[in-house]
Amino acid sequence: MTRPVSLQPDTTGPAHPRLARIGSAARWTLAVSACLWLALCTAVGPLYWDFDNGTIAHWNWTNTAIFAGSFIVYLGIVVALVRFAALGHMLPKPLHQWLCRVQRTVCGLFSGREVTSAVADNAVPAHDATDSTIPTSTNPGDRRSDANGSTESATAHASRIRAILPVAGRAIMYAMAVLDRWIVRGTNRFWKLALVFFIGWLWVPTTLLAAFGADIRSQIREFSWAWNQWTGLKQPYIGFFSFVPMDIYPTAHYMWPSDPTYLTDQHNIALTLIYGATAAFSRYVTGSNDAGIVVLAALQMLFAVFCCASTAHRFLNRPWMRTDARSSATNEDLDESTDEGPDEGPQPSETPSITPSTTPQYAGGLARVLILLFFMVCPLAVFSTISLTKSPLFAFAFVWWFGVWYELAQTWRPAGRRRGGRLHSIAKTSVSAAAGNADEAISDTKDNNSADESHVAPAHSPSAPIRLPRHSLIALILSSCVMLISAKYAWYIIALQFVLALIADRRRWSTYVAALLIPTVLIHGGIVLAIQSHVIIGGDPIESRGVQLQMIARVAQRNPDGISADAAKNLSPVFNQDQMADAYFQQDADPVKSSGIQAKKVSYKWRTVTPEDMEKFNKAWLDIVMDNPVIALDALLAKCFGYFNVTDQPYVSMGYYINSDYVQKHSTWIKSYHHDWREKVAGFATAWGSIPVLGWFTHGNFYVVLTLLIGAAEVIRRRWLTLMTHIPLLLLMGVMITAPANNFERHMLPVAFVFGFVALSYWRESLSERQHTQH
């Protein structure tokens, strides 16, 4: 019978105390560095909110105070998380003990069971009766009378309380217990969770229809031009006065093949084909793109329901643990259990089977309510369900992918150890169990686990890894594929995760080859092959140089004389320095690289630039940065500080896609459907997000900051296996820093969507650590 493994921290530690101290110092240094970065991003906010004159050179005592206060808060959160993992509470010991006494008193008052003990706890202790500040009587009889009187008074007081509060208190506690039980029962199946998500989000596609911006219009335009080419319609191509879809982004002409082609990988070729073909069919049937757009939005909403329900089921119900309750002796039985099918294992009220995990299989009602409430209420999630841009699709696929990784981590176990050690003891246990000597097997297991209880291997086969169920393997493959077709940077994340997985869990290498390596080679490799074969046009490399562009443009605007003659000479074939200065906007690098069609400024010379010119670009950038370090630092921080500053308002929120001009003005008939309702919904989300503190919950940077702090605590607690599954979140934060725009909420969606699951995982592992330590 295959047993899942309880995740425990690496508690072995280095053998030498000095190495242990060095390791601890390194982990705390990493955590402190994260807090310093967050504090810096918070402190520079007031400086860069002044778009025209803001600079770090104006740093003053106010910014210093904000920096110090933010650092104390962030480091305090990390310390509190570490204390919670080790002790079960975040507060200092005296305050925690006092709160525990208050809690016992209140619970006693409402339950009517421990009122007397609660009153006794609040009474003066015996050793305080002789304190000099308390008058005492020298007559023993008086003392006895006082004692009897106080006892009678306490008893009478307790009787009155017992007569008044127990009925209401017990009713409240019973109602809370019943509510918790029904919440768990109502969400303990995949189909129940899917129904909750579907009903909770149904109002979005039915009243708002769809949300989109410029990207999908560009994709539809690309496909239309390609379709015209395929049907023999003559169209302009390369020429100074011609303007085709590739000029909008723009894509340098040196990347265009000599044979005309109009499809690009700018917005991911697979999505361009899907969106463009759907819109083309819609035009053929209805005469406009709108019907196709609505269908695409509805399909994305259903995909979001499936992904979120699947991952919520894995985190909240941990369905793989139910295999312990089934009489199975082989791994094939894991393939028969699905978290998307009707048979979902035992009810929460049933007696759970004995498993190596020290934490409950099912999450409590409060965790379920909080996680579901985020998805049902937060504008980030609600608006993303119908927003037809690549980031929401990637985010929901990432949620699905993240859930499978949790299952992989939960069913991980270490490779077999040397003969005569742990592996030998497990083998002995396996032989005893196979022979029917259950008592001997249990005894041997207990004896051998006394030294190390953190890893439990399956009893039936010490050498075979725990195989991922078939449905989960398919989920990992499909989610990887959707991620790869929706975001270009997905292949970086998957490739790194493949390497880390092989290091941490090499015995399941075939799973990672099938689910990570092969999809990446086929999809990313196929796109690269199509680009090299001139079937499609690749994205311009200038897209990934947003930080460099902002640095050069800010210097050109704020200190044009600071650009040396050599730097200007190397830069001139690629960019027009005057146009860069005029187009610079610290929140967004798109104007500098001439993206868009409205009021286009030709700062990027995409028509005439050559690969040889681009080789000189890096040298020009380095010279400019070396000559203007403060302005360059301003450009970097101003472009990314909002992602890590909870007080910063989003540059572009997800509400933008609900009532953008592309929806409200430039659509055919969508603009007439509930036009005012869209304005009200987007306005409500904006007003809510503008409220101090309360509005933070609607912004992606709030969840980015908390996720980074939890990651710092995981580093300190040495949860290396969990950190391996959370590394993609750190990579996504790197994507935010290099993204063209500052505090662009769609880039934060994956981190925000999985934050609740990250927090639940941290709580579970903390509970497991404490129980492991106690035993």
C-alpha positions in Angstrom: 0.0 0.0 0.0 1.5 3.3 -1.1 1.7 5.9 1.6 2.2 9.6 1.0 5.1 11.3 2.8 4.9 14.0 5.4 7.1 16.9 4.5 9.5 17.8 7.2 12.3 20.4 7.3 15.9 19.4 7.0 16.6 19.1 10.7 19.9 17.2 10.4 22.0 20.3 10.0 25.8 20.4 9.5 27.9 18.2 11.7 30.1 21.0 12.9 28.6 23.8 15.1 30.6 26.5 13.2 29.1 25.3 9.9 25.7 25.4 11.5 26.2 29.0 12.6 27.5 29.9 9.1 24.5 28.3 7.5 22.1 30.1 9.8 23.8 33.4 9.2 23.5 32.9 5.5 19.8 32.1 5.6 19.1 35.1 7.8 21.2 37.3 5.6 19.1 36.2 2.6 15.9 36.9 4.5 17.1 40.3 5.7 18.1 41.2 2.1 14.6 40.5 0.9 13.2 42.8 3.7 15.7 45.5 2.8 14.6 45.4 -0.9 10.9 45.6 0.1 11.7 48.5 2.5 13.6 50.3 -0.2 10.7 50.0 -2.7 8.3 51.3 -0.1 10.6 54.2 0.9 11.2 55.5 -2.7 7.4 55.5 -3.5 6.8 59.1 -2.4 9.9 60.2 -4.5 8.7 58.6 -7.7 5.1 59.5 -7.4 6.3 62.9 -8.5 6.8 62.0 -12.2 8.6 65.2 -13.2 11.0 65.8 -10.4 11.2 62.6 -8.4 14.7 61.2 -7.9 16.6 59.3 -5.2 18.9 62.2 -4.9 16.1 63.9 -3.0 16.1 61.3 -0.3 15.4 62.9 3.1 14.6 62.0 6.7 11.0 61.2 5.8 12.2 58.5 3.4 14.6 57.3 6.0 11.8 56.9 8.5 9.7 55.1 6.0 12.6 52.8 5.1 13.3 52.0 8.8 9.7 51.5 9.7 9.0 49.3 6.7 12.1 47.2 7.3 11.1 46.7 10.9 7.6 45.6 9.8 8.8 43.3 7.1 11.5 41.7 9.3 9.0 41.4 12.1 6.6 39.5 9.8 9.4 37.1 8.9 10.4 36.6 12.6 6.7 36.1 13.4 6.4 33.4 10.7 9.5 31.7 11.9 8.3 31.8 15.5 4.9 30.4 14.4 6.7 27.5 12.7 8.7 26.7 15.7 6.4 27.5 18.6 2.9 27.6 17.2 2.4 31.3 17.9 3.8 34.6 16.7 3.7 36.7 19.9 6.3 37.0 22.7 5.8 34.3 25.4 4.3 36.5 28.2 1.7 38.1 25.8 0.9 34.7 24.3 0.4 33.2 27.8 -1.9 36.1 28.8 -3.9 35.7 25.7 -4.2 31.9 26.3 -5.5 32.6 29.8 -8.0 35.1 28.4 -9.1 32.6 25.8 -9.6 29.8 28.4 -11.6 32.2 30.5 -13.9 33.3 27.6 -14.3 29.7 26.4 -15.1 28.7 29.9 -17.7 31.4 30.3 -19.4 30.4 27.1 -19.2 26.7 27.6 -20.2 26.7 31.2 -17.6 24.0 32.0 -14.6 25.6 33.4 -16.0 28.8 35.0 -14.8 27.9 38.4 -11.3 27.2 37.2 -11.3 30.4 35.2 -12.3 32.4 38.2 -9.6 30.6 40.2 -7.0 31.4 37.6 -7.9 35.1 38.0 -7.8 34.9 41.8 -4.7 36.0 43.7 -2.3 33.1 43.9 -1.5 31.7 47.3 2.1 32.9 47.3 0.9 36.4 46.7 -1.2 36.5 49.8 1.7 37.7 52.0 2.7 40.4 49.6 3.4 43.7 51.4 1.0 45.6 49.2 -2.0 43.4 50.3 -3.4 44.0 53.8 -3.5 40.9 55.8 -5.2 40.0 59.1 -3.3 38.6 62.0 -6.3 36.6 63.2 -6.5 33.2 61.7 -10.2 33.2 62.0 -10.5 36.4 60.0 -8.3 34.9 57.3 -10.5 31.8 57.3 -13.6 33.9 57.1 -12.2 35.9 54.3 -11.2 32.8 52.4 -14.6 31.3 52.9 -16.3 34.5 51.9 -14.2 34.8 48.7 -14.7 31.2 47.9 -18.5 31.6 48.4 -18.5 34.8 46.3 -16.6 33.1 43.5 -18.8 30.1 43.6 -22.0 32.3 43.5 -20.5 34.4 40.7 -19.7 31.2 38.8 -23.2 29.9 39.4 -24.7 33.0 38.0 -22.5 32.9 34.9 -23.2 29.2 34.5 -26.9 30.0 34.5 -26.8 32.8 32.0 -24.1 32.0 29.4 -23.9 28.3 28.7 -27.0 28.0 26.6 -26.0 30.8 24.3 -22.3 29.9 24.3 -22.9 26.3 23.5 -25.3 27.2 20.8 -22.8 29.5 19.2 -20.0 27.0 19.4 -22.3 24.2 18.1 -23.4 26.4 15.2 -19.8 27.2 14.4 -18.8 23.6 14.5 -21.8 22.6 12.2 -21.0 25.5 9.8 -17.3 24.4 9.6 -18.4 20.8 9.0 -20.8 21.8 6.2 -18.2 24.1 4.6 -15.8 21.2 4.5 -18.5 18.8 3.2 -19.6 21.3 0.6 -16.0 21.6 -0.8 -14.5 18.2 -0.3 -14.9 17.1 -4.0 -13.6 18.5 -7.2 -17.0 18.8 -8.7 -18.3 20.7 -5.7 -15.5 23.2 -5.9 -16.0 23.5 -9.6 -19.6 24.3 -9.0 -18.7 26.9 -6.4 -16.3 28.6 -8.8 -18.8 28.4 -11.7 -21.7 29.9 -9.8 -19.5 32.5 -8.1 -18.2 33.7 -11.5 -21.3 33.2 -13.6 -22.3 36.8 -13.4 -19.0 37.9 -15.0 -19.4 36.5 -18.5 -23.2 37.0 -18.5 -23.2 40.7 -17.6 -19.8 41.9 -18.8 -19.4 39.5 -21.7 -15.7 40.0 -22.3 -12.8 42.2 -21.4 -9.9 43.0 -23.7 -7.3 45.6 -24.8 -5.1 46.2 -27.7 -3.4 42.8 -27.8 -6.2 40.8 -29.1 -7.0 43.4 -31.7 -3.4 43.1 -32.9 -3.6 39.3 -33.0 -6.8 39.5 -35.0 -5.2 41.9 -37.4 -2.2 39.7 -37.8 -4.3 36.7 -38.7 -6.5 38.7 -41.0 -3.4 39.9 -43.0 -2.1 36.3 -43.1 -5.4 35.0 -44.3 -5.5 37.6 -47.0 -2.0 36.5 -48.1 -3.1 32.9 -48.1 -6.1 33.7 -50.3 -4.0 35.6 -52.8 -4.8 39.2 -51.9 -1.8 41.5 -52.6 -0.8 43.6 -49.6 2.1 46.0 -48.9 5.1 44.6 -47.1 8.5 46.2 -46.5 8.5 49.9 -47.4 9.0 53.2 -45.8 5.4 54.3 -46.4 3.8 50.9 -45.8 2.4 50.2 -42.3 1.7 46.5 -41.5 0.9 44.8 -38.2 4.6 44.1 -37.5 5.2 47.9 -37.5 2.8 48.5 -34.6 4.9 46.7 -32.0 7.3 47.3 -33.7 9.5 44.4 -35.1 12.8 45.4 -36.7 12.7 44.9 -40.5 16.0 43.0 -40.4 14.0 40.2 -38.8 11.5 40.0 -41.6 12.0 37.3 -44.3 12.2 38.2 -47.9 9.1 36.2 -48.7 6.2 38.1 -47.1 4.7 36.7 -43.9 2.5 38.5 -41.5 2.3 36.1 -38.5 4.6 36.9 -35.6 5.4 35.4 -32.2 4.9 38.9 -30.6 1.9 37.8 -28.7 2.6 34.0 -28.9 1.8 32.4 -32.2 -0.5 29.7 -30.9 -2.8 32.3 -29.2 -2.7 34.5 -32.3 -3.9 31.6 -34.5 -6.6 30.6 -32.0 -7.9 34.1 -31.4 -7.5 35.1 -35.0 -9.3 32.1 -36.4 -12.1 32.4 -33.9 -12.6 36.1 -34.8 -12.4 35.3 -38.6 -15.1 32.6 -38.2 -17.2 35.1 -36.2 -17.0 37.7 -39.0 -18.0 35.1 -41.5 -21.1 34.1 -39.5 -22.1 37.3 -37.8 -20.3 40.1 -39.6 -18.2 41.2 -36.6 -15.5 39.9 -34.2 -17.7 40.4 -31.2 -19.4 37.0 -31.1 -16.0 35.2 -31.3 -14.6 37.4 -28.6 -17.5 36.6 -26.3 -17.1 32.9 -27.0 -13.3 33.1 -26.2 -14.1 34.9 -22.9 -16.6 32.3 -21.9 -14.2 29.4 -22.7 -11.5 31.1 -20.7 -13.8 31.5 -17.7 -14.6 27.7 -17.9 -10.9 27.0 -18.1 -10.3 29.2 -15.0 -13.1 27.3 -13.2 -11.4 24.0 -13.9 -7.8 25.1 -13.0 -8.8 26.8 -9.7 -11.1 23.9 -8.7 -8.4 21.3 -9.4 -5.7 23.1 -7.5 -8.1 24.0 -4.6 -9.0 20.3 -4.4 -5.4 19.3 -4.2 -4.5 21.8 -1.5 -7.7 21.7 0.6 -8.5 18.0 0.4 -5.2 16.3 -0.5 -7.0 13.5 -2.4 -3.9 11.3 -2.7 -4.0 10.6 1.1 -7.3 8.6 0.7 -5.4 5.8 -1.0 -4.4 4.7 2.5 -8.0 3.7 3.2 -8.1 1.4 0.2 -6.9 -2.2 0.2 -4.2 -1.9 -2.5 -0.8 -3.3 -2.8 0.5 -1.8 -6.1 1.0 1.7 -7.5 -1.6 1.0 -10.2 -4.3 1.8 -7.7 -3.2 5.4 -7.6 -4.1 5.6 -11.3 -7.7 4.5 -10.5 -8.3 7.5 -8.1 -9.0 10.9 -9.6 -9.6 14.2 -8.1 -11.9 15.1 -11.0 -14.1 12.1 -10.8 -17.2 11.1 -8.8 -15.4 8.9 -6.4 -13.4 11.2 -4.1 -12.7 9.1 -1.1 -13.9 9.3 2.5 -16.0 12.0 3.9 -14.4 14.4 6.3 -16.5 13.1 9.1 -15.3 9.5 8.5 -12.5 8.2 10.6 -9.3 8.9 8.6 -6.8 6.1 8.1 -3.5 6.2 9.7 -1.0 7.9 7.5 2.6 9.1 8.0 1.4 12.7 7.6 1.2 14.6 10.9 -1.3 17.2 9.6 -5.0 16.7 8.8 -5.9 15.6 5.3 -8.6 18.2 5.0 -8.2 22.0 5.5 -10.6 23.6 7.9 -13.6 25.7 7.1 -11.8 29.0 7.7 -9.0 28.3 5.2 -11.6 27.2 2.6 -13.7 30.3 3.1 -10.7 32.7 2.8 -9.3 31.1 -0.3 -12.7 30.9 -2.1 -13.6 34.4 -0.9 -10.4 35.8 -2.6 -11.3 34.2 -5.9 -15.0 35.2 -5.7 -14.5 38.8 -4.6 -11.0 40.1 -5.5 -11.1 42.1 -8.8 -7.8 40.5 -9.8 -9.4 37.1 -10.1 -12.9 38.1 -11.1 -11.9 40.3 -14.0 -9.2 37.9 -15.2 -11.7 35.2 -15.9 -12.9 37.1 -19.1 -9.8 39.2 -19.9 -8.5 38.1 -23.2 -4.8 38.8 -22.9 -2.0 36.3 -22.5 -1.3 36.9 -18.8 -4.6 35.7 -17.3 -4.5 32.6 -19.4 -0.9 31.9 -18.2 -1.9 32.7 -14.6 -4.8 30.1 -14.5 -2.6 27.5 -16.2 0.1 28.2 -13.6 -2.4 27.7 -10.8 -3.2 24.3 -12.3 0.5 23.5 -12.7 1.2 24.7 -9.1 -1.3 22.3 -7.7 0.3 19.3 -9.3 3.7 20.4 -7.9 2.1 20.4 -4.5 1.0 16.8 -5.0 4.5 15.9 -6.2 6.1 17.5 -3.2 3.7 15.8 -0.8 4.3 12.4 -2.2 8.1 12.8 -2.4 10.4 10.6 -0.4 14.2 10.3 -0.3 16.2 7.8 -2.2 17.3 4.6 -0.5 20.3 4.9 1.8 23.3 2.6 2.3 22.8 -1.1 3.0 22.4 -1.9 6.6 21.1 1.6 7.4 17.6 3.1 6.8 17.0 1.1 3.6 17.8 -2.1 5.3 15.4 -1.4 8.1 12.6 -0.5 5.6 13.3 -3.7 3.7 13.0 -5.6 6.9 9.7 -4.0 7.7 8.5 -4.7 4.2 9.4 -8.4 4.5 7.7 -8.6 7.9 4.6 -7.0 6.7 4.5 -9.3 3.6 4.8 -12.3 5.8 1.8 -11.2 7.8 3.8 -10.3 10.9 2.1 -6.9 11.3 3.1 -6.5 14.9 6.7 -7.2 14.2 6.6 -4.8 11.2 5.2 -2.0 13.3 7.7 -2.6 16.1 10.6 -2.6 13.7 9.3 0.6 12.1 9.0 2.4 15.4 12.5 1.3 16.5 14.1 2.5 13.3 12.1 5.7 13.1 13.3 6.9 16.6 16.4 8.5 15.0 14.7 10.0 12.0 10.9 10.3 11.7 10.9 13.0 9.0 10.9 10.6 6.0 8.7 7.6 5.7 9.0 5.3 2.7 6.4 3.0 1.4 6.5 -0.4 3.0 5.9 -2.4 -0.1 8.9 -1.4 -2.2 11.8 0.6 -0.8 13.5 1.0 -4.1 10.5 2.2 -6.2 9.5 5.9 -6.2 6.0 6.9 -5.6 4.5 7.3 -9.1 2.4 10.3 -10.0 -1.2 9.2 -10.8 -2.1 9.1 -14.5 -4.6 12.0 -14.3 -2.1 14.2 -12.4 0.6 13.4 -15.0 -1.8 14.5 -17.8 -2.6 17.6 -15.8 1.1 18.5 -15.5 1.6 18.0 -19.2 -1.4 20.0 -20.3 -0.7 22.8 -17.9 2.9 23.0 -19.1 1.6 23.2 -22.7 -0.8 26.0 -21.9 1.8 27.9 -20.1 4.2 27.6 -23.0 1.7 28.8 -25.6 0.6 31.8 -23.5 3.8 33.3 -22.2 7.3 33.4 -23.8 9.1 33.3 -20.5 7.3 30.1 -19.5 10.0 28.0 -21.0 12.6 29.6 -18.7 10.5 28.7 -15.7 9.8 25.2 -16.8 13.4 24.5 -17.8 14.8 25.6 -14.4 12.1 23.7 -12.6 13.0 20.6 -14.6 16.7 20.9 -13.4 15.7 21.5 -9.8 13.2 18.6 -9.9 15.9 16.2 -11.2 18.2 17.2 -8.3 15.5 16.9 -5.6 13.5 14.0 -7.0 15.7 12.2 -9.5 13.9 8.9 -9.1 10.8 10.3 -10.8 12.9 11.6 -13.7 10.6 10.0 -16.3 7.7 12.1 -15.0 9.6 15.3 -15.4 10.9 14.3 -18.8 7.4 13.6 -20.0 5.7 16.5 -18.4 8.3 19.3 -18.6 11.1 18.5 -21.0 9.2 17.0 -23.9 6.5 19.8 -24.1 9.2 22.4 -23.9 11.2 20.9 -26.7 8.1 20.4 -28.9 6.4 23.7 -28.3 9.3 26.1 -27.8 11.5 24.2 -30.1 8.8 24.2 -32.8 8.3 27.9 -32.5 12.0 28.5 -32.8 12.1 26.2 -35.8 9.2 28.1 -37.4 11.0 31.4 -36.9 14.3 30.2 -38.3 12.4 28.7 -41.3 10.8 32.1 -41.9 7.3 30.7 -41.4 6.6 33.3 -38.8 8.5 36.4 -37.5 10.0 36.3 -34.0 9.6 38.9 -31.4 12.0 41.8 -31.4 14.9 41.4 -28.8 14.3 45.0 -27.9 11.2 43.8 -26.0 13.4 42.4 -23.2 15.5 45.5 -22.8 13.0 47.7 -21.0 15.3 48.4 -18.1 18.1 49.5 -20.5 15.7 51.6 -22.5 14.4 53.4 -19.5 17.9 54.2 -18.2 19.0 55.7 -21.5 15.8 57.6 -22.1 15.8 59.1 -18.6 19.4 60.3 -19.0 18.5 61.7 -22.4 15.6 63.6 -20.8 17.2 64.7 -17.5 20.8 65.1 -18.5 21.4 65.0 -22.2 24.9 66.4 -21.9 25.8 63.4 -19.8 25.8 61.2 -22.9 29.3 61.0 -24.3 30.1 61.4 -27.9 31.1 57.7 -28.2 27.9 56.6 -26.5 25.8 58.8 -28.8 27.6 57.5 -31.8 26.9 53.9 -30.9 23.3 54.7 -29.9 22.3 56.7 -33.0 21.9 53.8 -35.4 19.4 52.2 -33.0 17.6 55.1 -31.3 16.8 58.7 -31.9 18.1 60.4 -28.8 15.8 63.4 -28.9 12.7 61.2 -29.5 13.7 59.0 -26.6 13.8 62.0 -24.3 10.5 63.2 -25.5 8.8 59.7 -25.3 10.2 58.8 -21.9 7.6 58.0 -19.2 8.9 56.3 -16.1 6.0 54.0 -15.7 6.2 52.4 -19.1 9.0 51.6 -21.6 6.6 51.0 -24.5 6.7 54.7 -25.8 10.5 54.6 -25.9 10.5 51.5 -28.1 7.8 53.1 -30.3 5.1 50.5 -29.5 1.5 51.4 -30.5 -0.2 53.2 -33.3 -1.5 56.3 -31.8 0.8 59.4 -31.9 3.7 57.1 -32.7 7.1 58.5 -32.0 9.9 57.0 -33.9 12.5 56.8 -31.2 13.4 53.1 -32.1 14.7 53.0 -35.7 13.2 49.6 -36.4 13.0 50.2 -40.1 16.7 50.7 -40.6 18.5 49.1 -37.6 20.7 46.1 -38.3 22.1 43.2 -36.1 25.5 44.9 -36.2 23.9 48.1 -34.8 22.4 46.2 -31.9 25.8 44.8 -30.9 26.9 48.4 -30.2 23.7 49.1 -28.2 25.0 47.4 -25.0 28.3 49.3 -25.1 26.4 52.6 -25.4 24.1 51.6 -22.5 27.0 50.7 -20.3 28.8 54.0 -21.0 25.7 56.0 -20.3 25.1 54.2 -17.0 28.6 54.6 -15.8 28.5 58.3 -16.5 25.1 58.8 -14.9 24.7 56.2 -12.1 22.1 58.1 -10.1 19.8 58.7 -13.0 20.2 55.1 -14.1 19.3 53.9 -10.6 16.2 56.2 -10.7 15.1 54.7 -14.0 15.4 51.1 -12.6 13.6 51.8 -9.4 10.9 53.9 -10.9 10.2 51.1 -13.4 9.7 48.4 -10.9 9.2 49.7 -7.3 5.5 49.4 -7.5 5.5 45.6 -7.7 7.0 45.5 -4.2 5.3 48.6 -2.6 1.9 47.8 -1.1 1.0 51.5 -1.0 1.5 52.0 -4.7 -1.6 52.2 -6.9 -1.4 50.0 -10.1 -0.3 51.6 -13.3 -2.8 49.4 -15.2 -5.3 47.4 -13.2 -7.3 44.5 -14.3 -10.3 46.8 -14.3 -8.9 48.6 -17.3 -9.8 45.7 -19.5 -13.4 45.8 -18.4 -14.1 49.3 -19.6 -11.3 50.1 -22.0 -12.1 52.1 -25.2 -11.6 48.9 -27.2 -14.6 47.4 -25.3 -16.7 50.5 -24.7 -16.2 52.4 -28.0 -14.5 50.4 -30.7 -16.4 47.1 -30.5 -19.4 46.5 -32.7 -22.2 45.5 -30.4 -20.5 44.6 -27.1 -20.3 48.3 -26.3 -24.1 48.5 -26.2 -24.5 45.6 -23.8 -24.6 46.8 -20.2 -22.4 49.8 -21.1 -23.1 51.7 -17.8 -22.9 48.5 -15.7 -19.3 48.0 -16.9 -18.4 51.5 -15.9 -20.0 51.0 -12.4 -18.2 47.6 -11.9 -14.8 49.1 -12.9 -15.4 52.2 -10.9 -16.3 50.2 -7.8 -13.1 48.2 -8.1 -11.0 51.4 -8.5 -12.7 53.0 -5.5 -12.2 50.0 -3.4 -8.5 49.7 -4.4 -8.0 53.4 -3.5 -8.9 52.9 0.2 -5.8 52.8 2.4 -5.0 49.4 3.8 -8.4 47.9 2.9 -7.7 48.5 -0.8 -4.4 46.6 -0.6 -6.3 43.3 -0.8 -7.3 44.1 -4.3 -3.8 44.8 -5.6 -1.3 42.3 -6.8 1.7 43.9 -5.1 0.2 43.0 -1.7 0.3 39.3 -2.5 3.8 39.6 -4.1 5.2 41.2 -0.9 3.6 38.6 1.4 4.7 35.7 -0.8 8.3 37.0 -0.7 8.2 37.2 3.1 6.8 33.6 3.4 9.6 32.5 1.0 12.2 34.2 3.3 10.7 32.3 6.3 10.9 29.1 4.4 14.6 29.7 3.7 15.2 30.2 7.4 13.3 27.0 8.3 15.2 25.1 5.6 12.2 23.8 3.7 14.2 23.1 0.6 11.7 20.8 -1.1 8.9 23.3 -0.7 11.2 26.1 -1.9 11.9 24.0 -5.0 8.3 24.2 -5.9 8.1 27.9 -5.0 11.1 28.9 -7.1 8.8 29.8 -10.1 7.2 32.5 -7.9 10.6 34.1 -7.5 11.3 33.9 -11.2 8.0 35.6 -11.9 9.1 38.4 -9.6 12.1 38.7 -11.8 9.8 38.9 -14.8 8.0 41.8 -13.1 11.3 43.7 -12.7 12.2 43.3 -16.4 8.6 43.9 -17.6 8.1 47.0 -19.8 5.8 48.7 -17.2 5.8 49.3 -13.5 3.0 47.8 -11.3 1.2 46.3 -14.3 -1.2 44.0 -12.4 -1.5 41.3 -15.1 2.1 40.4 -14.5 1.3 39.7 -10.8 -1.7 37.4 -11.4 0.1 34.0 -11.0 1.6 35.0 -7.7 -1.6 36.5 -6.4 -3.7 33.5 -7.4 -1.5 30.9 -5.6 -0.8 33.1 -2.5 -3.6 31.5 -0.4 -2.3 28.0 -1.2 1.3 29.1 -0.3 0.0 30.4 3.1 -2.0 27.2 3.7 1.1 25.1 2.8 3.2 27.1 5.3 0.7 26.6 8.0 0.5 22.8 7.4 4.3 22.4 7.4 4.6 24.4 10.5 2.2 22.2 12.3 4.0 19.1 11.0 7.3 20.5 12.2 6.0 21.1 15.7 4.4 17.7 16.0 7.6 16.1 14.7 9.7 18.0 17.3 7.3 17.0 20.1 7.6 13.4 19.3 
